[in-house]
Amino acid sequence: MNYYTDDSVKRVSRIDLEAGTAETYNFTLRRWRDDNDLWAVLVGELWLDEISQEQAEAIIRKRNKELHR
C-alpha cells in the first residue's frame, strides 16, 4: 500500500494496487473514503508526494486533534 499527501499536508490518501482500492481520509467523518480521482496519481495527472504509513498516521492524528478539539 502506498500513502500520499499534497503540498499543504492537509490531504492523506492511499492506493492499494493488490486490492484495487484508492482512498482519501475524510477528516470530517474520521474515516477512509473511496476516491476514484486518486488513480490519476499513477498516470501523472495528479501530483502528490509519497509518504510512509507512519507519516500518514501522524498527519491524520495531528489534523484530527486540530479539527476535533
N, C-alpha and C positions, 0 to 999 in steps of 0.2 A: 504494500500500500504506500502511495506517495502522498505527502502533505504539501500544501501550498498556502501562501499568503500574498496579499497585494502590497504595494509600496507604503500604504498608510498603516499596515499591520492591523486593520480592522476587519479583515475577512480571513477566514480559515476554511480551506477546502481540502478534500481528499479524493483520490481516484484509486480504486482497486481494480486493476486490469483483470485479475483472475475471476473476480465476482462480477465484473462488468458494471460496477457502480461508480457514480460520480455524485458527491455530496458537498454541500456547503453548510457550515454550522450557523444556525439561526439563533442569535443571542437573545432575541425576544422570547422564543419558545424554549430555549436552552436545550436544543437537540439538533441532530443532523437531519438535513432535508435534501431530497433528490435535487440535483442541479444539472440538467442536460446541457446547459450552455457551457459547463465546465470542460466538456470534451474538446472544446476549441483550443485548450492548452496544448493538447497533443499534436495539433496541426499548425501551431504557431499563430493562430488568430487571436488568442488571448494570452497576455503575458503576466505570469505570476511567478514568484520566487519559490523554489522548492525548499522546504524546511524539514526538520526531523519531527518525529511524533512527539518527542519531549517538548520541542519548541511550540508545536501546535497546542499541546495541552497547557503550556504556560500562558500562551496568548489567551486561550479560552478562559482559564481561571482568572486572569487579570481583568479581562473585559467584563466577565460576569460579575466580578466584585465591583467594578466601576458602575455598571448599569443597574445592578440589583441590590443597592445598599439598603 
